[in-house]
Amino acid sequence: MLKFRTKPVPATYPAEAKHLALRYILDAWEEAVYEGLDPDCIATAAIFAALSDMVATYGEEPVAVMCAKLPDRIRGGEFSIAQTKQ
C-alpha cells in the first residue's frame, strides 16, 4: 500500500536528496519482491515510470540523448552494486 507524506522530506544537499530518493525506491522494490512480484516486472515498471516522468519534465529529445549514453555508463560499472564476500 502506498503511503504519502504531507510534508516534504528535508534534504540539505542534492547528493543527500538523491541518496534518500534511491533509498525510497529500493525499499519499495524490496516490499514488492516480498509481496511476490517478479523483479523483472518491477524493473520494467520502474524504468517506464522514470523515463515517462523525465519525458514529461524535459521532453523526448533530451531524454533520448541521456539514454543514448547509458550503454557506456553501464559498461563502466556506474550501475553495478559492489558486493562484498563474507
TIMARDREN-867616 format. One record per atom (N, C-alpha, C): residue number from 1; x, y, z; atom name; chain. Coordinates in pm, whole numbers, plus 50000, padded with zeros to 5 digits. Layout:
<nodes>
NODE    n      x      y      z  atom  chain
NODE  NUM      X      Y      Z    CA      A
...
</nodes>
This chain:
<nodes>
NODE    n      x      y      z  atom  chain
NODE    1  50083  49883  50000     N      A
NODE    1  50000  50000  50000    CA      A
NODE    1  50088  50124  50000     C      A
NODE    2  50052  50221  49919     N      A
NODE    2  50128  50345  49911    CA      A
NODE    2  50098  50433  50031     C      A
NODE    3  50201  50497  50080     N      A
NODE    3  50187  50590  50191    CA      A
NODE    3  50239  50725  50144     C      A
NODE    4  50163  50830  50168     N      A
NODE    4  50202  50962  50123    CA      A
NODE    4  50233  51052  50242     C      A
NODE    5  50341  51128  50230     N      A
NODE    5  50379  51224  50333    CA      A
NODE    5  50307  51355  50306     C      A
NODE    6  50275  51426  50411     N      A
NODE    6  50213  51557  50393    CA      A
NODE    6  50317  51668  50389     C      A
NODE    7  50437  51641  50440     N      A
NODE    7  50544  51740  50439    CA      A
NODE    7  50658  51691  50350     C      A
NODE    8  50729  51782  50284     N      A
NODE    8  50846  51739  50206    CA      A
NODE    8  50956  51686  50297     C      A
NODE    9  51030  51590  50246     N      A
NODE    9  51143  51535  50321    CA      A
NODE    9  51260  51630  50306     C      A
NODE   10  51315  51680  50417     N      A
NODE   10  51427  51774  50405    CA      A
NODE   10  51554  51705  50357     C      A
NODE   11  51620  51767  50264     N      A
NODE   11  51749  51717  50217    CA      A
NODE   11  51840  51838  50202     C      A
NODE   12  51949  51838  50273     N      A
NODE   12  52038  51952  50276    CA      A
NODE   12  52111  51972  50144     C      A
NODE   13  52158  51863  50084     N      A
NODE   13  52238  51870  49963    CA      A
NODE   13  52177  51784  49854     C      A
NODE   14  52198  51819  49726     N      A
NODE   14  52144  51737  49618    CA      A
NODE   14  52186  51590  49627     C      A
NODE   15  52310  51563  49665     N      A
NODE   15  52355  51424  49677    CA      A
NODE   15  52276  51352  49786     C      A
NODE   16  52247  51423  49893     N      A
NODE   16  52168  51365  50002    CA      A
NODE   16  52026  51335  49954     C      A
NODE   17  51970  51425  49877     N      A
NODE   17  51835  51404  49823    CA      A
NODE   17  51833  51284  49730     C      A
NODE   18  51935  51269  49647     N      A
NODE   18  51942  51154  49556    CA      A
NODE   18  51955  51024  49633     C      A
NODE   19  52036  51025  49738     N      A
NODE   19  52053  50905  49820    CA      A
NODE   19  51921  50868  49889     C      A
NODE   20  51852  50968  49940     N      A
NODE   20  51725  50944  50006    CA      A
NODE   20  51621  50892  49907     C      A
NODE   21  51617  50950  49788     N      A
NODE   21  51524  50904  49685    CA      A
NODE   21  51553  50758  49648     C      A
NODE   22  51680  50725  49632     N      A
NODE   22  51717  50588  49600    CA      A
NODE   22  51675  50493  49712     C      A
NODE   23  51692  50535  49836     N      A
NODE   23  51652  50452  49950    CA      A
NODE   23  51502  50422  49944     C      A
NODE   24  51422  50523  49912     N      A
NODE   24  51277  50502  49900    CA      A
NODE   24  51245  50402  49789     C      A
NODE   25  51311  50417  49676     N      A
NODE   25  51286  50326  49563    CA      A
NODE   25  51327  50184  49600     C      A
NODE   26  51445  50168  49662     N      A
NODE   26  51491  50034  49699    CA      A
NODE   26  51401  49971  49804     C      A
NODE   27  51351  50049  49896     N      A
NODE   27  51258  49996  49996    CA      A
NODE   27  51128  49948  49930     C      A
NODE   28  51075  50027  49838     N      A
NODE   28  50954  49988  49767    CA      A
NODE   28  50978  49862  49683     C      A
NODE   29  51095  49856  49621     N      A
NODE   29  51133  49739  49540    CA      A
NODE   29  51134  49614  49628     C      A
NODE   30  51200  49625  49742     N      A
NODE   30  51211  49512  49835    CA      A
NODE   30  51072  49466  49881     C      A
NODE   31  50984  49561  49910     N      A
NODE   31  50849  49528  49953    CA      A
NODE   31  50772  49457  49841     C      A
NODE   32  50788  49504  49718     N      A
NODE   32  50719  49442  49604    CA      A
NODE   32  50766  49299  49583     C      A
NODE   33  50897  49276  49594     N      A
NODE   33  50951  49140  49580    CA      A
NODE   33  50898  49053  49692     C      A
NODE   34  50894  49106  49813     N      A
NODE   34  50843  49032  49927    CA      A
NODE   34  50697  48992  49904     C      A
NODE   35  50622  49079  49839     N      A
NODE   35  50480  49052  49810    CA      A
NODE   35  50462  48956  49692     C      A
NODE   36  50573  48917  49628     N      A
NODE   36  50565  48817  49524    CA      A
NODE   36  50577  48866  49381     C      A
NODE   37  50599  48995  49361     N      A
NODE   37  50615  49045  49226    CA      A
NODE   37  50751  49004  49169     C      A
NODE   38  50754  48975  49041     N      A
NODE   38  50875  48936  48973    CA      A
NODE   38  50968  49057  48959     C      A
NODE   39  51095  49044  48998     N      A
NODE   39  51188  49158  48987    CA      A
NODE   39  51198  49215  48845     C      A
NODE   40  51187  49132  48742     N      A
NODE   40  51191  49184  48605    CA      A
NODE   40  51072  49275  48577     C      A
NODE   41  50955  49240  48630     N      A
NODE   41  50836  49325  48612    CA      A
NODE   41  50853  49457  48687     C      A
NODE   42  50910  49449  48806     N      A
NODE   42  50934  49570  48885    CA      A
NODE   42  51033  49661  48811     C      A
NODE   43  51139  49601  48757     N      A
NODE   43  51240  49678  48684    CA      A
NODE   43  51180  49748  48564     C      A
NODE   44  51100  49674  48488     N      A
NODE   44  51036  49732  48369    CA      A
NODE   44  50945  49848  48408     C      A
NODE   45  50866  49829  48514     N      A
NODE   45  50776  49935  48559    CA      A
NODE   45  50855  50056  48610     C      A
NODE   46  50964  50032  48680     N      A
NODE   46  51046  50142  48734    CA      A
NODE   46  51110  50222  48622     C      A
NODE   47  51162  50152  48522     N      A
NODE   47  51223  50222  48408    CA      A
NODE   47  51118  50304  48334     C      A
NODE   48  51001  50243  48311     N      A
NODE   48  50893  50316  48244    CA      A
NODE   48  50853  50440  48323     C      A
NODE   49  50835  50424  48454     N      A
NODE   49  50794  50537  48538    CA      A
NODE   49  50898  50648  48534     C      A
NODE   50  51025  50610  48545     N      A
NODE   50  51132  50710  48544    CA      A
NODE   50  51139  50783  48410     C      A
NODE   51  51139  50707  48301     N      A
NODE   51  51152  50770  48169    CA      A
NODE   51  51030  50854  48134     C      A
NODE   52  50910  50806  48166     N      A
NODE   52  50791  50886  48132    CA      A
NODE   52  50788  51015  48212     C      A
NODE   53  50832  51010  48338     N      A
NODE   53  50839  51133  48418    CA      A
NODE   53  50942  51229  48362     C      A
NODE   54  51058  51176  48322     N      A
NODE   54  51163  51261  48266    CA      A
NODE   54  51120  51323  48133     C      A
NODE   55  51050  51244  48050     N      A
NODE   55  51000  51298  47922    CA      A
NODE   55  50899  51409  47948     C      A
NODE   56  50812  51390  48046     N      A
NODE   56  50714  51494  48080    CA      A
NODE   56  50783  51621  48129     C      A
NODE   57  50895  51605  48198     N      A
NODE   57  50966  51720  48253    CA      A
NODE   57  51059  51787  48152     C      A
NODE   58  51138  51707  48079     N      A
NODE   58  51244  51761  47994    CA      A
NODE   58  51217  51751  47845     C      A
NODE   59  51123  51666  47804     N      A
NODE   59  51095  51646  47663    CA      A
NODE   59  51164  51521  47611     C      A
NODE   60  51120  51473  47497     N      A
NODE   60  51168  51347  47441    CA      A
NODE   60  51315  51350  47400     C      A
NODE   61  51357  51454  47331     N      A
NODE   61  51494  51457  47278    CA      A
NODE   61  51601  51459  47387     C      A
NODE   62  51590  51544  47488     N      A
NODE   62  51692  51539  47594    CA      A
NODE   62  51699  51404  47665     C      A
NODE   63  51585  51341  47684     N      A
NODE   63  51584  51210  47749    CA      A
NODE   63  51645  51106  47656     C      A
NODE   64  51617  51115  47527     N      A
NODE   64  51676  51022  47431    CA      A
NODE   64  51828  51037  47428     C      A
NODE   65  51878  51159  47435     N      A
NODE   65  52022  51184  47438    CA      A
NODE   65  52083  51122  47564     C      A
NODE   66  52017  51142  47677     N      A
NODE   66  52066  51084  47802    CA      A
NODE   66  52067  50930  47793     C      A
NODE   67  51962  50874  47737     N      A
NODE   67  51954  50727  47726    CA      A
NODE   67  52059  50672  47629     C      A
NODE   68  52097  50749  47530     N      A
NODE   68  52200  50705  47435    CA      A
NODE   68  52334  50687  47504     C      A
NODE   69  52354  50755  47616     N      A
NODE   69  52480  50745  47690    CA      A
NODE   69  52480  50628  47790     C      A
NODE   70  52364  50566  47809     N      A
NODE   70  52354  50461  47909    CA      A
NODE   70  52443  50339  47883     C      A
NODE   71  52457  50290  47759     N      A
NODE   71  52542  50172  47740    CA      A
NODE   71  52684  50190  47794     C      A
NODE   72  52745  50303  47767     N      A
NODE   72  52882  50328  47817    CA      A
NODE   72  52884  50338  47969     C      A
NODE   73  52782  50401  48027     N      A
NODE   73  52776  50414  48172    CA      A
NODE   73  52755  50277  48238     C      A
NODE   74  52672  50194  48177     N      A
NODE   74  52650  50059  48230    CA      A
NODE   74  52778  49978  48221     C      A
NODE   75  52843  49980  48104     N      A
NODE   75  52968  49906  48086    CA      A
NODE   75  53078  49958  48178     C      A
NODE   76  53071  50085  48213     N      A
NODE   76  53170  50145  48303    CA      A
NODE   76  53145  50113  48450     C      A
NODE   77  53040  50039  48478     N      A
NODE   77  53013  49996  48614    CA      A
NODE   77  52936  50095  48700     C      A
NODE   78  52886  50201  48638     N      A
NODE   78  52817  50304  48716    CA      A
NODE   78  52693  50251  48789     C      A
NODE   79  52632  50147  48736     N      A
NODE   79  52510  50094  48795    CA      A
NODE   79  52531  49961  48865     C      A
NODE   80  52655  49918  48876     N      A
NODE   80  52686  49792  48943    CA      A
NODE   80  52700  49818  49093     C      A
NODE   81  52637  49734  49169     N      A
NODE   81  52646  49746  49314    CA      A
NODE   81  52755  49650  49361     C      A
NODE   82  52856  49707  49424     N      A
NODE   82  52967  49626  49473    CA      A
NODE   82  52917  49533  49582     C      A
NODE   83  52953  49406  49570     N      A
NODE   83  52916  49308  49671    CA      A
NODE   83  53041  49260  49740     C      A
NODE   84  53035  49255  49871     N      A
NODE   84  53149  49209  49946    CA      A
NODE   84  53130  49061  49982     C      A
NODE   85  53239  48987  49979     N      A
NODE   85  53233  48846  50016    CA      A
NODE   85  53250  48835  50166     C      A
NODE   86  53171  48748  50226     N      A
NODE   86  53180  48731  50371    CA      A
NODE   86  53244  48597  50403     C      A
</nodes>
